[in-house]
Amino acid sequence: MSKNDQGKLRDLDLFSPLLGVCALVIPLVISACGSAPGTPAPTVTFAPKQANLDACQLMPKEEASALAGTTFGDGKDQVTATGKSSCIYSVTSYLVMMEVFPEKDAATAKADGQQALQEVQSGTGGGDNDQPMNLTQLPNFADGGFLADFSGSDPSLTLSGIGMGFLSGTTYVYFAVEVQGGGSAPSSAAMQSEATQVLGRLP
């Protein structure tokens, strides 16, 4: 895959609607620059990271491979200072991303889900055809979820993808699969089956 095609694949709105990036989740850096001499730096309190919420453990490489229809190596896992974790699996023409957002309360986790849904609703599948995403609400999955899928193409690139987000208590989860070059993204049933596996691993 060329660097240009990788860029197109990663710029699609389906990937990482909450963080706005695909392959990297950049840790938050706090600087005390600008404080007056002798003035203590302000204290910043983060929501604690819940146990067992490593994104690559929530979706192991074997399951990511089965879901995408290819073979992945180990995922690239990154955790922000607030405990939000992402895991990226990638090989030529295939990308799988898992994100988990542990929050201090259910209201904050629900807000994460609402933001993700709004981002998906306003996004498109990319390509010259500018195909809109197909959105399906899943009110009865866990504490509420959604599926969004798309397909699109331009003269140099054909893509299909699907993403699923759901809320479980104080945790919001989002994962997505994108396939380049004419392959098919997973079915809705396959995504919900994987989501059920992930749900069973949440504390």
ROVEX-757913 format. One record per residue: z, y, x of N, C-alpha, C in turn. Coordinates in steps of 0.2 Angstrom, whole numbers, plus 5000, padded with zeros to 4 digits. Example, Ala and Ser with C-alpha at 12.3 -4.5 7.8 and 13.67 -1.06 7.14 Angstrom:
+------+------+------+------+------+------+------+------+------+
:   nZ :   nY :   nX :  caZ :  caY :  caX :   cZ :   cY :   cX :
+------+------+------+------+------+------+------+------+------+
: 5039 : 4972 : 5066 : 5039 : 4978 : 5062 : 5039 : 4984 : 5066 :
: 5035 : 4989 : 5064 : 5036 : 4995 : 5068 : 5039 : 5000 : 5064 :
+------+------+------+------+------+------+------+------+------+
END
This chain:
+------+------+------+------+------+------+------+------+------+
:   nZ :   nY :   nX :  caZ :  caY :  caX :   cZ :   cY :   cX :
+------+------+------+------+------+------+------+------+------+
: 5000 : 4994 : 5004 : 5000 : 5000 : 5000 : 5000 : 5006 : 5004 :
: 4996 : 5011 : 5003 : 4995 : 5017 : 5007 : 5001 : 5021 : 5006 :
: 5003 : 5026 : 5010 : 5009 : 5031 : 5009 : 5007 : 5035 : 5003 :
: 5001 : 5037 : 5002 : 4999 : 5041 : 4996 : 5001 : 5037 : 4989 :
: 4999 : 5030 : 4989 : 5000 : 5026 : 4983 : 5008 : 5025 : 4982 :
: 5011 : 5024 : 4988 : 5019 : 5023 : 4987 : 5022 : 5030 : 4984 :
: 5019 : 5035 : 4986 : 5021 : 5042 : 4983 : 5020 : 5042 : 4976 :
: 5014 : 5040 : 4974 : 5013 : 5040 : 4967 : 5017 : 5035 : 4963 :
: 5019 : 5029 : 4966 : 5023 : 5024 : 4963 : 5030 : 5027 : 4962 :
: 5032 : 5031 : 4967 : 5039 : 5033 : 4967 : 5040 : 5039 : 4963 :
: 5035 : 5043 : 4961 : 5036 : 5049 : 4958 : 5036 : 5048 : 4950 :
: 5035 : 5043 : 4948 : 5034 : 5042 : 4940 : 5041 : 5043 : 4937 :
: 5041 : 5046 : 4931 : 5047 : 5048 : 4928 : 5052 : 5042 : 4926 :
: 5049 : 5036 : 4925 : 5052 : 5030 : 4923 : 5058 : 5028 : 4928 :
: 5056 : 5029 : 4934 : 5061 : 5027 : 4939 : 5066 : 5033 : 4940 :
: 5073 : 5030 : 4940 : 5079 : 5034 : 4941 : 5079 : 5041 : 4937 :
: 5079 : 5040 : 4931 : 5079 : 5046 : 4927 : 5085 : 5051 : 4928 :
: 5091 : 5048 : 4930 : 5097 : 5052 : 4931 : 5097 : 5055 : 4938 :
: 5094 : 5052 : 4943 : 5095 : 5054 : 4950 : 5089 : 5058 : 4952 :
: 5083 : 5057 : 4949 : 5077 : 5060 : 4950 : 5074 : 5058 : 4957 :
: 5076 : 5052 : 4959 : 5073 : 5049 : 4965 : 5072 : 5042 : 4964 :
: 5068 : 5038 : 4969 : 5068 : 5031 : 4968 : 5071 : 5027 : 4973 :
: 5069 : 5028 : 4980 : 5071 : 5024 : 4985 : 5078 : 5026 : 4988 :
: 5080 : 5032 : 4987 : 5086 : 5034 : 4990 : 5090 : 5038 : 4985 :
: 5097 : 5036 : 4986 : 5102 : 5040 : 4983 : 5106 : 5043 : 4988 :
: 5105 : 5050 : 4989 : 5108 : 5053 : 4995 : 5115 : 5055 : 4993 :
: 5120 : 5053 : 4998 : 5127 : 5054 : 4997 : 5128 : 5061 : 4996 :
: 5133 : 5063 : 4992 : 5135 : 5070 : 4992 : 5139 : 5072 : 4998 :
: 5137 : 5078 : 5001 : 5140 : 5081 : 5006 : 5144 : 5087 : 5004 :
: 5150 : 5087 : 5006 : 5154 : 5093 : 5004 : 5156 : 5097 : 5011 :
: 5155 : 5103 : 5011 : 5156 : 5108 : 5016 : 5161 : 5113 : 5015 :
: 5165 : 5114 : 5020 : 5171 : 5119 : 5019 : 5169 : 5126 : 5022 :
: 5162 : 5126 : 5024 : 5160 : 5132 : 5027 : 5161 : 5138 : 5023 :
: 5163 : 5144 : 5025 : 5164 : 5150 : 5021 : 5171 : 5151 : 5019 :
: 5175 : 5146 : 5021 : 5182 : 5147 : 5019 : 5186 : 5153 : 5024 :
: 5190 : 5156 : 5021 : 5193 : 5162 : 5025 : 5198 : 5158 : 5030 :
: 5199 : 5161 : 5036 : 5203 : 5158 : 5041 : 5210 : 5157 : 5038 :
: 5212 : 5150 : 5040 : 5219 : 5148 : 5038 : 5219 : 5146 : 5030 :
: 5213 : 5147 : 5027 : 5213 : 5145 : 5020 : 5211 : 5137 : 5019 :
: 5215 : 5133 : 5016 : 5213 : 5126 : 5015 : 5207 : 5125 : 5011 :
: 5203 : 5120 : 5013 : 5197 : 5119 : 5010 : 5199 : 5116 : 5003 :
: 5195 : 5118 : 4998 : 5197 : 5116 : 4991 : 5197 : 5108 : 4990 :
: 5201 : 5106 : 4986 : 5202 : 5099 : 4985 : 5197 : 5097 : 4979 :
: 5193 : 5092 : 4981 : 5188 : 5089 : 4976 : 5190 : 5082 : 4974 :
: 5190 : 5081 : 4968 : 5192 : 5074 : 4965 : 5186 : 5071 : 4962 :
: 5185 : 5065 : 4964 : 5179 : 5061 : 4962 : 5182 : 5055 : 4957 :
: 5178 : 5053 : 4952 : 5180 : 5047 : 4948 : 5180 : 5041 : 4953 :
: 5185 : 5037 : 4953 : 5185 : 5031 : 4957 : 5180 : 5026 : 4956 :
: 5177 : 5023 : 4961 : 5172 : 5018 : 4960 : 5176 : 5012 : 4957 :
: 5173 : 5009 : 4952 : 5176 : 5003 : 4949 : 5174 : 4997 : 4953 :
: 5178 : 4992 : 4953 : 5177 : 4986 : 4957 : 5171 : 4982 : 4954 :
: 5168 : 4979 : 4959 : 5162 : 4974 : 4957 : 5156 : 4978 : 4954 :
: 5155 : 4984 : 4956 : 5150 : 4987 : 4953 : 5144 : 4989 : 4959 :
: 5144 : 4985 : 4963 : 5138 : 4985 : 4968 : 5132 : 4984 : 4965 :
: 5127 : 4988 : 4965 : 5121 : 4987 : 4961 : 5117 : 4981 : 4963 :
: 5117 : 4980 : 4970 : 5113 : 4974 : 4972 : 5117 : 4967 : 4970 :
: 5123 : 4968 : 4969 : 5127 : 4962 : 4967 : 5126 : 4961 : 4959 :
: 5125 : 4966 : 4956 : 5124 : 4966 : 4948 : 5117 : 4963 : 4947 :
: 5112 : 4964 : 4951 : 5106 : 4961 : 4951 : 5104 : 4958 : 4957 :
: 5105 : 4952 : 4959 : 5104 : 4949 : 4965 : 5096 : 4949 : 4966 :
: 5094 : 4948 : 4972 : 5087 : 4948 : 4974 : 5083 : 4942 : 4971 :
: 5087 : 4936 : 4969 : 5083 : 4931 : 4966 : 5081 : 4933 : 4959 :
: 5086 : 4937 : 4955 : 5084 : 4939 : 4949 : 5079 : 4944 : 4948 :
: 5080 : 4949 : 4953 : 5075 : 4954 : 4954 : 5068 : 4951 : 4955 :
: 5067 : 4946 : 4959 : 5061 : 4943 : 4961 : 5058 : 4939 : 4955 :
: 5062 : 4936 : 4951 : 5060 : 4932 : 4945 : 5058 : 4937 : 4940 :
: 5061 : 4943 : 4939 : 5060 : 4948 : 4934 : 5053 : 4951 : 4936 :
: 5052 : 4952 : 4942 : 5045 : 4956 : 4944 : 5040 : 4951 : 4945 :
: 5041 : 4945 : 4946 : 5036 : 4940 : 4947 : 5033 : 4940 : 4955 :
: 5038 : 4941 : 4959 : 5036 : 4941 : 4966 : 5042 : 4939 : 4970 :
: 5042 : 4940 : 4977 : 5048 : 4938 : 4981 : 5051 : 4944 : 4985 :
: 5057 : 4946 : 4984 : 5060 : 4951 : 4987 : 5065 : 4949 : 4993 :
: 5065 : 4953 : 4998 : 5071 : 4952 : 5003 : 5077 : 4955 : 5000 :
: 5082 : 4956 : 5004 : 5088 : 4960 : 5002 : 5087 : 4967 : 5000 :
: 5090 : 4969 : 4995 : 5089 : 4976 : 4992 : 5093 : 4981 : 4997 :
: 5090 : 4987 : 4996 : 5093 : 4993 : 4999 : 5098 : 4996 : 4995 :
: 5105 : 4995 : 4996 : 5110 : 4998 : 4992 : 5113 : 5004 : 4995 :
: 5114 : 5009 : 4991 : 5117 : 5015 : 4993 : 5122 : 5018 : 4987 :
: 5128 : 5020 : 4989 : 5133 : 5022 : 4985 : 5135 : 5030 : 4986 :
: 5135 : 5034 : 4981 : 5137 : 5041 : 4982 : 5144 : 5041 : 4982 :
: 5146 : 5047 : 4984 : 5153 : 5049 : 4984 : 5157 : 5048 : 4978 :
: 5154 : 5048 : 4972 : 5157 : 5047 : 4966 : 5157 : 5040 : 4964 :
: 5154 : 5035 : 4968 : 5154 : 5028 : 4966 : 5148 : 5026 : 4962 :
: 5143 : 5030 : 4961 : 5137 : 5028 : 4958 : 5133 : 5024 : 4963 :
: 5130 : 5018 : 4961 : 5127 : 5014 : 4966 : 5120 : 5013 : 4964 :
: 5115 : 5012 : 4969 : 5108 : 5011 : 4967 : 5106 : 5005 : 4972 :
: 5101 : 5001 : 4970 : 5099 : 4996 : 4974 : 5091 : 4996 : 4973 :
: 5087 : 4996 : 4978 : 5080 : 4995 : 4978 : 5077 : 4989 : 4981 :
: 5073 : 4986 : 4977 : 5070 : 4980 : 4980 : 5062 : 4982 : 4980 :
: 5059 : 4981 : 4986 : 5052 : 4983 : 4986 : 5048 : 4978 : 4991 :
: 5042 : 4977 : 4988 : 5037 : 4974 : 4993 : 5030 : 4977 : 4990 :
: 5025 : 4976 : 4994 : 5018 : 4979 : 4992 : 5017 : 4978 : 4984 :
: 5016 : 4983 : 4981 : 5014 : 4983 : 4974 : 5019 : 4982 : 4969 :
: 5025 : 4981 : 4971 : 5031 : 4980 : 4967 : 5037 : 4984 : 4969 :
: 5040 : 4986 : 4964 : 5047 : 4990 : 4965 : 5052 : 4988 : 4959 :
: 5058 : 4986 : 4961 : 5063 : 4985 : 4956 : 5069 : 4990 : 4958 :
: 5072 : 4993 : 4953 : 5077 : 4998 : 4955 : 5083 : 4996 : 4950 :
: 5089 : 4996 : 4952 : 5095 : 4995 : 4948 : 5100 : 5001 : 4950 :
: 5102 : 5004 : 4945 : 5107 : 5010 : 4946 : 5113 : 5008 : 4941 :
: 5119 : 5009 : 4944 : 5125 : 5009 : 4940 : 5130 : 5015 : 4941 :
: 5132 : 5017 : 4935 : 5136 : 5024 : 4935 : 5143 : 5022 : 4932 :
: 5148 : 5021 : 4936 : 5155 : 5020 : 4933 : 5158 : 5027 : 4932 :
: 5160 : 5028 : 4927 : 5163 : 5034 : 4925 : 5171 : 5034 : 4923 :
: 5174 : 5039 : 4923 : 5181 : 5039 : 4922 : 5183 : 5038 : 4914 :
: 5178 : 5039 : 4910 : 5179 : 5038 : 4903 : 5172 : 5037 : 4899 :
: 5173 : 5034 : 4893 : 5167 : 5032 : 4890 : 5163 : 5038 : 4888 :
: 5166 : 5044 : 4887 : 5162 : 5050 : 4885 : 5157 : 5052 : 4890 :
: 5159 : 5052 : 4897 : 5155 : 5054 : 4902 : 5150 : 5048 : 4903 :
: 5151 : 5042 : 4903 : 5146 : 5037 : 4903 : 5141 : 5038 : 4898 :
: 5143 : 5039 : 4892 : 5138 : 5040 : 4886 : 5134 : 5046 : 4888 :
: 5136 : 5051 : 4891 : 5132 : 5057 : 4893 : 5127 : 5055 : 4898 :
: 5129 : 5051 : 4902 : 5124 : 5048 : 4907 : 5118 : 5045 : 4904 :
: 5120 : 5041 : 4899 : 5115 : 5038 : 4895 : 5110 : 5042 : 4891 :
: 5113 : 5047 : 4888 : 5109 : 5052 : 4884 : 5105 : 5056 : 4889 :
: 5107 : 5058 : 4895 : 5103 : 5061 : 4899 : 5097 : 5057 : 4901 :
: 5098 : 5051 : 4903 : 5093 : 5046 : 4905 : 5088 : 5046 : 4899 :
: 5090 : 5045 : 4893 : 5086 : 5044 : 4887 : 5081 : 5051 : 4887 :
: 5084 : 5056 : 4887 : 5081 : 5063 : 4887 : 5075 : 5063 : 4892 :
: 5077 : 5061 : 4898 : 5072 : 5061 : 4904 : 5066 : 5056 : 4902 :
: 5068 : 5051 : 4900 : 5062 : 5046 : 4898 : 5058 : 5048 : 4892 :
: 5061 : 5051 : 4887 : 5057 : 5054 : 4882 : 5053 : 5059 : 4884 :
: 5055 : 5063 : 4889 : 5050 : 5069 : 4891 : 5045 : 5067 : 4896 :
: 5046 : 5061 : 4899 : 5042 : 5059 : 4904 : 5035 : 5055 : 4902 :
: 5031 : 5054 : 4906 : 5025 : 5051 : 4905 : 5024 : 5045 : 4910 :
: 5019 : 5041 : 4909 : 5017 : 5036 : 4914 : 5014 : 5038 : 4920 :
: 5011 : 5044 : 4920 : 5008 : 5046 : 4926 : 5000 : 5044 : 4926 :
: 4996 : 5046 : 4931 : 4989 : 5044 : 4931 : 4985 : 5049 : 4927 :
: 4979 : 5049 : 4928 : 4975 : 5054 : 4925 : 4975 : 5054 : 4917 :
: 4976 : 5048 : 4915 : 4976 : 5046 : 4908 : 4983 : 5049 : 4904 :
: 4988 : 5051 : 4908 : 4994 : 5054 : 4906 : 4997 : 5050 : 4900 :
: 4997 : 5044 : 4901 : 4999 : 5040 : 4895 : 5007 : 5041 : 4893 :
: 5009 : 5042 : 4887 : 5016 : 5042 : 4886 : 5019 : 5036 : 4886 :
: 5026 : 5036 : 4887 : 5030 : 5030 : 4887 : 5032 : 5028 : 4880 :
: 5032 : 5021 : 4879 : 5034 : 5018 : 4872 : 5041 : 5017 : 4873 :
: 5045 : 5020 : 4868 : 5052 : 5020 : 4868 : 5055 : 5015 : 4862 :
: 5059 : 5011 : 4864 : 5063 : 5007 : 4859 : 5070 : 5007 : 4859 :
: 5073 : 5009 : 4854 : 5081 : 5010 : 4854 : 5084 : 5003 : 4853 :
: 5089 : 5002 : 4856 : 5093 : 4995 : 4856 : 5100 : 4997 : 4854 :
: 5102 : 4999 : 4848 : 5108 : 5001 : 4846 : 5113 : 4995 : 4846 :
: 5111 : 4989 : 4846 : 5116 : 4983 : 4845 : 5116 : 4980 : 4852 :
: 5113 : 4982 : 4857 : 5114 : 4979 : 4864 : 5120 : 4983 : 4867 :
: 5125 : 4979 : 4869 : 5132 : 4982 : 4872 : 5134 : 4988 : 4867 :
: 5135 : 4993 : 4871 : 5137 : 4999 : 4867 : 5131 : 5004 : 4865 :
: 5125 : 5001 : 4866 : 5119 : 5005 : 4864 : 5115 : 5005 : 4870 :
: 5108 : 5005 : 4869 : 5103 : 5005 : 4875 : 5096 : 5007 : 4872 :
: 5092 : 5006 : 4877 : 5085 : 5008 : 4876 : 5080 : 5004 : 4880 :
: 5074 : 5003 : 4878 : 5069 : 5001 : 4883 : 5063 : 5006 : 4883 :
: 5060 : 5007 : 4888 : 5054 : 5011 : 4889 : 5049 : 5008 : 4893 :
: 5043 : 5008 : 4891 : 5037 : 5005 : 4895 : 5031 : 5009 : 4895 :
: 5027 : 5008 : 4900 : 5021 : 5012 : 4900 : 5015 : 5008 : 4904 :
: 5009 : 5010 : 4903 : 5004 : 5008 : 4908 : 4999 : 5014 : 4909 :
: 4996 : 5015 : 4914 : 4992 : 5020 : 4916 : 4988 : 5019 : 4922 :
: 4982 : 5023 : 4922 : 4978 : 5022 : 4928 : 4974 : 5028 : 4930 :
: 4972 : 5029 : 4936 : 4967 : 5034 : 4938 : 4962 : 5030 : 4942 :
: 4957 : 5034 : 4945 : 4952 : 5030 : 4949 : 4955 : 5026 : 4955 :
: 4961 : 5028 : 4957 : 4963 : 5025 : 4963 : 4970 : 5021 : 4962 :
: 4972 : 5021 : 4956 : 4979 : 5017 : 4955 : 4980 : 5015 : 4948 :
: 4982 : 5009 : 4947 : 4984 : 5006 : 4941 : 4991 : 5004 : 4941 :
: 4995 : 5006 : 4936 : 5002 : 5005 : 4936 : 5004 : 5003 : 4929 :
: 5009 : 4998 : 4929 : 5013 : 4997 : 4923 : 5020 : 4996 : 4925 :
: 5024 : 4998 : 4920 : 5031 : 4998 : 4921 : 5036 : 4998 : 4915 :
: 5042 : 4996 : 4916 : 5047 : 4995 : 4910 : 5054 : 4997 : 4913 :
: 5058 : 5000 : 4909 : 5064 : 5002 : 4911 : 5069 : 5001 : 4905 :
: 5075 : 4999 : 4907 : 5080 : 4998 : 4902 : 5087 : 5001 : 4904 :
: 5090 : 5005 : 4899 : 5097 : 5008 : 4901 : 5101 : 5005 : 4895 :
: 5108 : 5005 : 4897 : 5113 : 5003 : 4892 : 5120 : 5005 : 4894 :
: 5124 : 5006 : 4889 : 5131 : 5008 : 4890 : 5135 : 5003 : 4888 :
: 5140 : 5002 : 4893 : 5146 : 4997 : 4892 : 5152 : 5000 : 4894 :
: 5156 : 5002 : 4889 : 5162 : 5005 : 4890 : 5162 : 5011 : 4894 :
: 5165 : 5011 : 4900 : 5164 : 5017 : 4904 : 5159 : 5017 : 4909 :
: 5154 : 5012 : 4909 : 5149 : 5011 : 4913 : 5142 : 5012 : 4910 :
: 5138 : 5016 : 4914 : 5131 : 5016 : 4911 : 5126 : 5013 : 4917 :
: 5122 : 5009 : 4914 : 5117 : 5005 : 4919 : 5110 : 5006 : 4917 :
: 5106 : 5007 : 4922 : 5099 : 5008 : 4921 : 5095 : 5004 : 4926 :
: 5090 : 5000 : 4924 : 5086 : 4997 : 4929 : 5078 : 4997 : 4927 :
: 5074 : 4997 : 4932 : 5067 : 4997 : 4930 : 5062 : 4993 : 4935 :
: 5057 : 4991 : 4932 : 5052 : 4988 : 4936 : 5045 : 4991 : 4936 :
: 5042 : 4992 : 4941 : 5035 : 4995 : 4941 : 5030 : 4990 : 4946 :
: 5024 : 4989 : 4943 : 5019 : 4985 : 4946 : 5013 : 4989 : 4947 :
: 5010 : 4989 : 4953 : 5004 : 4992 : 4955 : 4998 : 4987 : 4955 :
: 4992 : 4989 : 4953 : 4986 : 4985 : 4955 : 4984 : 4980 : 4950 :
: 4986 : 4982 : 4943 : 4983 : 4977 : 4938 : 4988 : 4972 : 4936 :
: 4994 : 4971 : 4939 : 4999 : 4966 : 4937 : 5002 : 4969 : 4931 :
: 5006 : 4964 : 4928 : 5010 : 4966 : 4922 : 5017 : 4967 : 4923 :
: 5020 : 4972 : 4920 : 5027 : 4973 : 4920 : 5030 : 4967 : 4916 :
: 5037 : 4966 : 4917 : 5041 : 4961 : 4913 : 5040 : 4963 : 4906 :
: 5041 : 4958 : 4901 : 5042 : 4959 : 4894 : 5048 : 4962 : 4892 :
: 5049 : 4964 : 4886 : 5055 : 4967 : 4884 : 5060 : 4962 : 4883 :
: 5058 : 4956 : 4881 : 5063 : 4950 : 4881 : 5066 : 4948 : 4888 :
: 5062 : 4949 : 4893 : 5064 : 4947 : 4900 : 5069 : 4952 : 4902 :
: 5067 : 4959 : 4900 : 5072 : 4964 : 4902 : 5079 : 4963 : 4899 :
: 5079 : 4962 : 4893 : 5085 : 4961 : 4889 : 5089 : 4955 : 4891 :
: 5085 : 4950 : 4893 : 5089 : 4944 : 4896 : 5092 : 4946 : 4903 :
: 5089 : 4949 : 4907 : 5092 : 4951 : 4913 : 5098 : 4956 : 4912 :
: 5097 : 4961 : 4907 : 5102 : 4965 : 4905 : 5108 : 4961 : 4903 :
: 5107 : 4956 : 4900 : 5113 : 4952 : 4897 : 5117 : 4949 : 4903 :
: 5113 : 4947 : 4908 : 5116 : 4944 : 4915 : 5120 : 4949 : 4918 :
: 5117 : 4955 : 4918 : 5121 : 4961 : 4922 : 5127 : 4963 : 4918 :
: 5126 : 4963 : 4911 : 5132 : 4965 : 4907 : 5138 : 4960 : 4908 :
: 5136 : 4953 : 4909 : 5141 : 4948 : 4910 : 5145 : 4949 : 4917 :
: 5142 : 4953 : 4921 : 5145 : 4954 : 4928 : 5150 : 4961 : 4928 :
: 5149 : 4965 : 4923 : 5153 : 4971 : 4923 : 5160 : 4969 : 4921 :
: 5165 : 4973 : 4924 : 5172 : 4972 : 4923 : 5174 : 4973 : 4916 :
+------+------+------+------+------+------+------+------+------+
END
